[in-house]
Amino acid sequence: MTALGDFLTDSENMAEFGTRIRSRRLARNLTIGTLAEQTGLNRKTIMDLESGRDVRLSTVIKVLRAMHLLGILNAALPDALPGSEALSARGQPRVRAYRTAAGKQKENATTR
């Protein structure tokens, strides 16, 4: 299933994420200063996040945790059991990806 975010650039996605974080903060009647105190972050860092600037993942996690929204991050990458194609012959989960035949052909074409 394709989401709207798949059609946006990275900077557009970050700006949209920042807008949503700001909206959630305001809905909870939190000031930037209060959120900064709760997270241990600088006010400027929170303003950077809300304006769509590039911030560390740890910053996003701290903000989501303080606003009781950390579950949405976990929902983005659910802990699901691997499908049969992801298991090796020994029944172990795959630990690395392998190049496909199309990827090998593309790689060979670029090295010529």
DSSP file (Angstrom, degrees, kcal/mol; ACC not computed):
  #  RESIDUE AA STRUCTURE BP1 BP2  ACC     N-H-->O    O-->H-N    N-H-->O    O-->H-N    TCO  KAPPA ALPHA  PHI   PSI    X-CA   Y-CA   Z-CA
    1    1 A M              0   0    0      0, 0.0     2,-0.4     0, 0.0     0, 0.0   0.000 360.0 360.0 360.0 132.7    0.0    0.0    0.0
    2    2 A T        -     0   0    0      3,-0.0     2,-0.2     2,-0.0     3,-0.0  -0.759 360.0-154.5 -95.7 134.8    1.4    3.4   -1.0
    3    3 A A    >   -     0   0    0     -2,-0.4     3,-1.4     1,-0.1     4,-0.4  -0.676  29.4-111.7-103.8 160.9    1.2    6.3    1.4
    4    4 A L  G >  S+     0   0    0      1,-0.3     3,-2.0    -2,-0.2     4,-0.3   0.867 115.1  64.5 -57.6 -38.2    1.1   10.0    0.5
    5    5 A G  G >  S+     0   0    0      1,-0.3     3,-1.0     2,-0.2    -1,-0.3   0.729  88.0  69.6 -59.9 -23.1    4.6   10.4    2.1
    6    6 A D  G <  S+     0   0    0     -3,-1.4    -1,-0.3     1,-0.2    -2,-0.2   0.725  99.8  48.6 -67.1 -20.3    6.0    8.1   -0.5
    7    7 A F  G <  S+     0   0    0     -3,-2.0    -1,-0.2    -4,-0.4     2,-0.2   0.469  98.3  85.4 -98.4  -3.5    5.5   10.8   -3.1
    8    8 A L  S <  S-     0   0    0     -3,-1.0     2,-0.0    -4,-0.3    -3,-0.0  -0.634  80.9-111.7 -97.2 155.7    7.0   13.6   -1.1
    9    9 A T     >  -     0   0    0     -2,-0.2     4,-2.4     1,-0.1     5,-0.2  -0.295  36.2-102.4 -73.7 169.2   10.7   14.6   -0.9
   10   10 A D  H  > S+     0   0    0      1,-0.2     4,-2.5     2,-0.2     5,-0.2   0.923 124.0  48.6 -59.7 -44.6   12.6   14.0    2.3
   11   11 A S  H  > S+     0   0    0      1,-0.2     4,-2.1     2,-0.2    -1,-0.2   0.863 110.7  50.8 -67.3 -34.3   12.5   17.7    3.2
   12   12 A E  H  > S+     0   0    0      2,-0.2     4,-2.3     1,-0.2    -1,-0.2   0.894 111.0  49.1 -67.3 -39.4    8.7   17.8    2.5
   13   13 A N  H  X S+     0   0    0     -4,-2.4     4,-2.6     2,-0.2    -2,-0.2   0.904 111.4  49.1 -65.3 -41.5    8.2   14.7    4.7
   14   14 A M  H  X S+     0   0    0     -4,-2.5     4,-2.5     2,-0.2    38,-0.2   0.898 111.4  49.6 -65.6 -39.6   10.3   16.3    7.5
   15   15 A A  H  X S+     0   0    0     -4,-2.1     4,-2.2    37,-0.2    -2,-0.2   0.913 112.3  47.6 -64.7 -42.1    8.3   19.5    7.3
   16   16 A E  H  X S+     0   0    0     -4,-2.3     4,-2.1     2,-0.2    -2,-0.2   0.906 112.0  49.8 -64.8 -42.2    5.0   17.6    7.4
   17   17 A F  H  X S+     0   0    0     -4,-2.6     4,-2.5     1,-0.2    -2,-0.2   0.923 110.8  49.9 -61.9 -44.2    6.2   15.6   10.4
   18   18 A G  H  X S+     0   0    0     -4,-2.5     4,-2.5     1,-0.2    -2,-0.2   0.893 109.2  51.6 -61.0 -41.1    7.3   18.8   12.2
   19   19 A T  H  X S+     0   0    0     -4,-2.2     4,-2.3     1,-0.2    -1,-0.2   0.896 111.0  48.1 -62.4 -41.0    3.9   20.4   11.5
   20   20 A R  H  X S+     0   0    0     -4,-2.1     4,-2.3     2,-0.2    -2,-0.2   0.887 110.6  50.5 -68.8 -38.8    2.1   17.3   13.0
   21   21 A I  H  X S+     0   0    0     -4,-2.5     4,-2.5     2,-0.2    -2,-0.2   0.932 111.5  48.7 -62.6 -45.2    4.4   17.3   16.0
   22   22 A R  H  X S+     0   0    0     -4,-2.5     4,-2.7     1,-0.2     5,-0.2   0.916 110.6  51.0 -60.3 -43.9    3.6   21.0   16.6
   23   23 A S  H  X S+     0   0    0     -4,-2.3     4,-2.2     1,-0.2    -1,-0.2   0.908 111.4  47.1 -61.2 -43.1   -0.1   20.4   16.2
   24   24 A R  H  X S+     0   0    0     -4,-2.3     4,-1.3     2,-0.2    -1,-0.2   0.891 111.3  51.9 -66.2 -39.3    0.0   17.6   18.7
   25   25 A R  H  <>S+     0   0    0     -4,-2.5     5,-2.3     1,-0.2     3,-0.3   0.935 112.3  45.2 -62.2 -46.0    2.0   19.7   21.2
   26   26 A L  H ><5S+     0   0    0     -4,-2.7     3,-1.6     1,-0.2    -2,-0.2   0.865 108.0  57.3 -66.7 -36.4   -0.5   22.6   20.9
   27   27 A A  H 3<5S+     0   0    0     -4,-2.2    -1,-0.2     1,-0.3    -2,-0.2   0.808 108.1  48.1 -63.6 -28.4   -3.4   20.2   21.3
   28   28 A R  T 3<5S-     0   0    0     -4,-1.3    -1,-0.3    -3,-0.3    -2,-0.2   0.352 115.5-121.1 -91.1   4.6   -1.9   19.1   24.6
   29   29 A N  T < 5 +     0   0    0     -3,-1.6     2,-0.4     1,-0.2    -3,-0.2   0.879  60.0 151.9  57.5  42.2   -1.5   22.8   25.5
   30   30 A L      < -     0   0    0     -5,-2.3    -1,-0.2    -6,-0.1     2,-0.2  -0.871  37.4-142.6-103.7 134.3    2.3   22.4   25.9
   31   31 A T     >  -     0   0    0     -2,-0.4     4,-2.4     1,-0.1     5,-0.2  -0.502  27.5-112.4 -83.8 163.8    4.7   25.3   25.3
   32   32 A I  H  > S+     0   0    0      1,-0.2     4,-2.5     2,-0.2     5,-0.2   0.898 119.8  54.0 -61.4 -39.0    8.0   24.7   23.7
   33   33 A G  H  > S+     0   0    0      2,-0.2     4,-2.1     1,-0.2    -1,-0.2   0.906 108.3  47.6 -61.9 -42.9    9.6   25.6   27.0
   34   34 A T  H  > S+     0   0    0      2,-0.2     4,-2.3     1,-0.2    -1,-0.2   0.925 113.1  48.0 -64.6 -44.4    7.6   23.0   28.9
   35   35 A L  H  X S+     0   0    0     -4,-2.4     4,-2.0     1,-0.2     6,-0.3   0.884 109.6  53.9 -64.1 -37.7    8.4   20.3   26.3
   36   36 A A  H  X>S+     0   0    0     -4,-2.5     4,-2.0     1,-0.2     5,-0.9   0.911 109.8  47.6 -61.9 -42.3   12.1   21.3   26.4
   37   37 A E  H  <5S+     0   0    0     -4,-2.1    -2,-0.2     1,-0.2    -1,-0.2   0.906 112.2  49.4 -64.3 -42.3   12.0   20.8   30.2
   38   38 A Q  H  <5S+     0   0    0     -4,-2.3    -1,-0.2     1,-0.2    -2,-0.2   0.829 120.5  35.4 -67.7 -31.9   10.3   17.4   30.0
   39   39 A T  H  <5S-     0   0    0     -4,-2.0    -1,-0.2    -5,-0.2    -2,-0.2   0.660 101.2-124.6 -97.0 -18.4   12.7   16.1   27.3
   40   40 A G  T  <5 +     0   0    0     -4,-2.0     2,-0.2     1,-0.3    -3,-0.2   0.638  68.8 130.7  79.3  13.7   15.9   17.7   28.5
   41   41 A L      < -     0   0    0     -5,-0.9    -1,-0.3    -6,-0.3     2,-0.2  -0.554  64.8-100.2 -96.9 163.4   16.3   19.2   25.0
   42   42 A N     >  -     0   0    0     -2,-0.2     4,-1.6     1,-0.1     3,-0.3  -0.537  28.1-122.2 -76.8 147.4   17.1   22.8   24.1
   43   43 A R  H  > S+     0   0    0      1,-0.2     4,-2.3     2,-0.2     5,-0.2   0.885 113.6  56.1 -57.2 -39.4   14.1   25.0   23.0
   44   44 A K  H  > S+     0   0    0      1,-0.2     4,-2.6     2,-0.2    -1,-0.2   0.864 102.4  55.5 -63.1 -36.0   15.9   25.6   19.6
   45   45 A T  H  > S+     0   0    0     -3,-0.3     4,-2.2     2,-0.2    -1,-0.2   0.913 109.1  46.4 -63.6 -42.2   16.1   21.8   19.0
   46   46 A I  H  X S+     0   0    0     -4,-1.6     4,-2.5     2,-0.2    -2,-0.2   0.901 112.1  50.8 -67.1 -40.2   12.3   21.5   19.4
   47   47 A M  H  X S+     0   0    0     -4,-2.3     4,-1.5     2,-0.2    -2,-0.2   0.893 109.3  52.0 -63.3 -38.3   11.8   24.5   17.2
   48   48 A D  H  <>S+     0   0    0     -4,-2.6     5,-2.6     2,-0.2     4,-0.3   0.922 110.0  48.7 -62.0 -44.4   14.1   22.9   14.6
   49   49 A L  H ><5S+     0   0    0     -4,-2.2     3,-1.3     1,-0.2    -2,-0.2   0.931 112.1  48.2 -60.1 -47.1   12.1   19.6   14.7
   50   50 A E  H 3<5S+     0   0    0     -4,-2.5    -1,-0.2     1,-0.3    -2,-0.2   0.742 109.4  53.1 -69.7 -22.7    8.8   21.5   14.3
   51   51 A S  T 3<5S-     0   0    0     -4,-1.5    -1,-0.3    -5,-0.2    -2,-0.2   0.404 120.1-106.4 -93.8   4.0   10.1   23.5   11.4
   52   52 A G  T < 5 +     0   0    0     -3,-1.3   -37,-0.2    -4,-0.3    -3,-0.2   0.632  67.5 148.4  87.8  13.7   11.2   20.4    9.5
   53   53 A R      < -     0   0    0     -5,-2.6     2,-0.4    -6,-0.2    -1,-0.2  -0.419  59.4 -88.8 -77.9 160.3   14.9   20.7   10.0
   54   54 A D        +     0   0    0     -2,-0.1     2,-0.3     0, 0.0    -1,-0.1  -0.561  56.8 168.4 -73.6 121.7   17.1   17.6   10.2
   55   55 A V        -     0   0    0     -2,-0.4     2,-0.0    -6,-0.1   -10,-0.0  -0.841  38.9 -85.2-128.1 166.0   17.3   16.4   13.8
   56   56 A R     >  -     0   0    0     -2,-0.3     4,-1.6     1,-0.1     3,-0.4  -0.336  30.9-123.4 -69.2 151.9   18.6   13.3   15.5
   57   57 A L  H  > S+     0   0    0      1,-0.2     4,-2.5     2,-0.2     5,-0.2   0.868 113.4  60.7 -62.1 -36.3   16.4   10.2   15.8
   58   58 A S  H  > S+     0   0    0      1,-0.2     4,-2.1     2,-0.2    -1,-0.2   0.844 101.8  53.4 -61.8 -32.2   17.0   10.4   19.6
   59   59 A T  H  > S+     0   0    0     -3,-0.4     4,-2.3     2,-0.2    -1,-0.2   0.932 108.7  48.3 -65.2 -46.3   15.5   13.9   19.6
   60   60 A V  H  X S+     0   0    0     -4,-1.6     4,-2.8     1,-0.2     5,-0.2   0.911 111.4  50.5 -60.5 -43.1   12.4   12.6   17.9
   61   61 A I  H  X S+     0   0    0     -4,-2.5     4,-2.7     1,-0.2    -1,-0.2   0.911 109.7  50.0 -63.4 -42.8   12.1    9.7   20.4
   62   62 A K  H  X S+     0   0    0     -4,-2.1     4,-2.2     2,-0.2    -1,-0.2   0.912 113.6  45.7 -62.1 -42.5   12.5   12.0   23.4
   63   63 A V  H  X S+     0   0    0     -4,-2.3     4,-1.7     2,-0.2    -2,-0.2   0.931 114.0  47.7 -67.8 -45.4    9.7   14.3   22.0
   64   64 A L  H  <>S+     0   0    0     -4,-2.8     5,-3.6     1,-0.2     6,-0.6   0.901 112.5  50.1 -62.2 -40.2    7.4   11.4   21.2
   65   65 A R  H ><5S+     0   0    0     -4,-2.7     3,-1.6     4,-0.2    -1,-0.2   0.928 109.0  50.9 -63.7 -44.9    8.0    9.9   24.6
   66   66 A A  H 3<5S+     0   0    0     -4,-2.2    -1,-0.2     1,-0.3    -2,-0.2   0.817 113.8  44.9 -63.4 -30.8    7.2   13.1   26.4
   67   67 A M  T 3<5S-     0   0    0     -4,-1.7    -1,-0.3    -5,-0.1    -2,-0.2   0.268 115.2-115.7 -97.0  11.7    4.0   13.5   24.5
   68   68 A H  T < 5S+     0   0    0     -3,-1.6    -3,-0.2    -5,-0.1    -2,-0.1   0.887  85.5 115.4  57.1  42.7    3.0    9.8   25.0
   69   69 A L    >>< +     0   0    0     -5,-3.6     3,-1.8    -6,-0.1     4,-0.6   0.203  27.1 112.2-122.2  12.5    3.2    9.2   21.3
   70   70 A L  H >>  +     0   0    0     -6,-0.6     4,-1.5     1,-0.3     3,-0.7   0.778  67.1  71.4 -61.4 -25.3    6.1    6.7   21.1
   71   71 A G  H 3> S+     0   0    0      1,-0.2     4,-2.0     2,-0.2    -1,-0.3   0.796  88.6  61.4 -60.8 -28.9    3.7    4.0   20.1
   72   72 A I  H <> S+     0   0    0     -3,-1.8     4,-1.0     2,-0.2    -1,-0.2   0.845 102.3  51.4 -69.3 -30.5    3.3    5.6   16.6
   73   73 A L  H <X S+     0   0    0     -3,-0.7     4,-0.7    -4,-0.6     3,-0.4   0.913 111.2  47.2 -68.8 -41.6    7.0    5.1   16.0
   74   74 A N  H >< S+     0   0    0     -4,-1.5     3,-0.6     1,-0.2    -2,-0.2   0.832 107.5  57.5 -67.1 -31.9    6.7    1.5   16.9
   75   75 A A  H 3< S+     0   0    0     -4,-2.0    -1,-0.2     1,-0.2    -2,-0.2   0.776  96.1  64.4 -69.3 -25.6    3.7    1.1   14.7
   76   76 A A  H 3< S+     0   0    0     -4,-1.0    -1,-0.2    -3,-0.4    -2,-0.2   0.825 116.2  27.7 -67.1 -30.3    5.7    2.3   11.7
   77   77 A L  S << S-     0   0    0     -4,-0.7    -1,-0.3    -3,-0.6    -2,-0.1  -0.676  88.4-161.3-130.7  77.4    7.9   -0.8   12.0
   78   78 A P        -     0   0    0      0, 0.0     2,-1.6     0, 0.0    -3,-0.1  -0.233  25.5-117.2 -63.4 148.6    5.8   -3.6   13.6
   79   79 A D        +     0   0    0     -5,-0.1     2,-0.3     2,-0.0    -4,-0.0  -0.656  52.9 165.1 -85.5  84.9    7.5   -6.5   15.1
   80   80 A A        -     0   0    0     -2,-1.6     3,-0.1     1,-0.1     0, 0.0  -0.717  43.0-102.5-104.2 153.0    6.1   -9.2   12.8
   81   81 A L        -     0   0    0     -2,-0.3    -1,-0.1     1,-0.1     2,-0.0  -0.483  47.4-103.7 -68.7 142.6    7.3  -12.7   12.3
   82   82 A P        -     0   0    0      0, 0.0    -1,-0.1     0, 0.0     5,-0.0  -0.359  34.6-115.1 -68.1 148.0    9.3  -13.1    9.1
   83   83 A G    >   -     0   0    0      1,-0.1     3,-1.6    -3,-0.1     4,-0.4  -0.219  35.2 -95.6 -73.2 171.5    7.6  -14.8    6.2
   84   84 A S  G >  S+     0   0    0      1,-0.3     3,-1.1     2,-0.2    -1,-0.1   0.814 124.2  59.9 -61.6 -30.1    8.9  -18.1    4.8
   85   85 A E  G 3  S+     0   0    0      1,-0.2    -1,-0.3     0, 0.0    -2,-0.0   0.686 100.2  57.3 -72.2 -15.7   11.0  -16.3    2.2
   86   86 A A  G <  S+     0   0    0     -3,-1.6     8,-1.7     2,-0.1     2,-0.4   0.507  91.5  87.0 -91.2  -4.8   12.9  -14.6    5.0
   87   87 A L  B <  S-A   93   0A   0     -3,-1.1     2,-0.0    -4,-0.4    -4,-0.0  -0.758  72.7-134.6 -97.1 141.6   14.0  -17.8    6.6
   88   88 A S    >   -     0   0    0      4,-2.6     3,-1.8    -2,-0.4    -1,-0.1  -0.215  37.6 -90.2 -81.1 179.7   17.1  -19.7    5.6
   89   89 A A  T 3  S+     0   0    0      1,-0.3    -1,-0.1     2,-0.1    -2,-0.0   0.764 128.1  55.6 -63.1 -25.3   17.3  -23.4    5.0
   90   90 A R  T 3  S-     0   0    0      2,-0.1    -1,-0.3     3,-0.0    -3,-0.0   0.410 119.8-107.9 -89.2   3.0   18.2  -23.9    8.7
   91   91 A G  S <  S+     0   0    0     -3,-1.8    -2,-0.1     1,-0.3    -4,-0.0   0.655  75.7 135.4  81.8  15.0   15.1  -22.0    9.9
   92   92 A Q        -     0   0    0      1,-0.1    -4,-2.6     0, 0.0    -1,-0.3  -0.735  61.5-105.2 -96.1 145.4   17.0  -19.0   11.0
   93   93 A P  B     -A   87   0A   0      0, 0.0    -6,-0.2     0, 0.0     2,-0.1  -0.369  44.4 -99.0 -63.8 147.3   15.9  -15.4   10.2
   94   94 A R        -     0   0    0     -8,-1.7     3,-0.1     1,-0.1    -7,-0.0  -0.429  33.4-172.4 -66.3 140.6   17.8  -13.7    7.5
   95   95 A V        +     0   0    0      1,-0.2     2,-0.3    -2,-0.1    -1,-0.1   0.444  67.3  30.1-113.8  -5.0   20.5  -11.3    8.8
   96   96 A R  S    S-     0   0    0      2,-0.0     2,-0.2     0, 0.0    -1,-0.2  -0.992  75.3-118.0-150.7 156.4   21.5   -9.8    5.5
   97   97 A A        -     0   0    0     -2,-0.3     2,-0.3    -3,-0.1    -2,-0.0  -0.628  25.1-144.8 -92.2 153.2   20.0   -8.9    2.2
   98   98 A Y        -     0   0    0     -2,-0.2     2,-0.2     1,-0.0    -2,-0.0  -0.888  23.0-103.3-118.0 149.9   21.3  -10.4   -1.1
   99   99 A R        -     0   0    0     -2,-0.3     2,-0.1     1,-0.1    -1,-0.0  -0.459  34.9-133.1 -70.5 140.6   21.5   -8.8   -4.5
  100  100 A T     >  -     0   0    0     -2,-0.2     4,-2.2     1,-0.1     5,-0.2  -0.421  26.0-104.9 -85.3 168.3   18.8   -9.8   -6.9
  101  101 A A  H  > S+     0   0    0      1,-0.2     4,-2.2     2,-0.2     5,-0.2   0.888 123.6  51.7 -60.9 -39.3   19.6  -10.8  -10.5
  102  102 A A  H  > S+     0   0    0      1,-0.2     4,-2.2     2,-0.2    -1,-0.2   0.892 109.1  50.4 -64.8 -39.2   18.3   -7.4  -11.7
  103  103 A G  H  > S+     0   0    0      2,-0.2     4,-2.3     1,-0.2    -2,-0.2   0.876 109.7  50.4 -66.3 -37.7   20.6   -5.6   -9.2
  104  104 A K  H  X S+     0   0    0     -4,-2.2     4,-2.6     2,-0.2    -2,-0.2   0.901 110.4  49.6 -66.6 -41.1   23.6   -7.6  -10.4
  105  105 A Q  H  X S+     0   0    0     -4,-2.2     4,-2.1     2,-0.2    -2,-0.2   0.910 112.1  48.2 -63.5 -41.7   22.9   -6.8  -14.1
  106  106 A K  H  X S+     0   0    0     -4,-2.2     4,-1.6     2,-0.2    -2,-0.2   0.905 112.3  49.0 -64.0 -42.5   22.5   -3.1  -13.2
  107  107 A E  H  X S+     0   0    0     -4,-2.3     4,-1.2     1,-0.2    -2,-0.2   0.903 111.3  49.3 -65.0 -41.7   25.8   -3.2  -11.2
  108  108 A N  H  X S+     0   0    0     -4,-2.6     4,-0.7     1,-0.2    -1,-0.2   0.869 108.7  53.5 -65.4 -36.6   27.6   -4.9  -14.1
  109  109 A A  H  < S+     0   0    0     -4,-2.1     3,-0.3     1,-0.2    -1,-0.2   0.843 108.7  49.0 -67.2 -33.3   26.3   -2.3  -16.6
  110  110 A T  H  < S+     0   0    0     -4,-1.6    -1,-0.2     1,-0.2    -2,-0.2   0.734 108.2  53.7 -80.1 -21.7   27.6    0.6  -14.5
  111  111 A T  H  <        0   0    0     -4,-1.2    -1,-0.2     1,-0.2    -2,-0.2   0.580 360.0 360.0 -88.5  -9.1   31.1   -0.9  -14.1
  112  112 A R     <        0   0    0     -4,-0.7    -1,-0.2    -3,-0.3    -2,-0.1   0.476 360.0 360.0 -79.8 360.0   31.6   -1.4  -17.8
